[in-house]
Amino acid sequence: MEAEAEQIEYSELIRQMRWRLGLTQEDLAIKLKVRLVTVNRWENGHTSPSRMAFDRIETVLSEMGDRGRDLLDRYFISD
């Protein structure tokens, strides 16, 4: 049950990030250097991003500045 909750949160992270950037799933896949089907599976809660993908996601959120700050705070531990 806990794994399902985590995947749902991850799907919301991906969806929110993509929406705020104004990107399609395909555009986000290119930006994160993953396949379109991977982004689709993340958004639909079928899988969660790998550690490498999370690193890329964190970088993109950081680059977004204020638009991504709340997502960084919610999903990533700050130093």
Secondary structure, DSSP 4 states (H G I P E B T S, - for coil): -HHHHHHHHHHHHHHHHHHHHT--HHHHHHHHTS-HHHHHHHHTTS----HHHHHHHHHHHHHTTHHHHHHHHHHS---
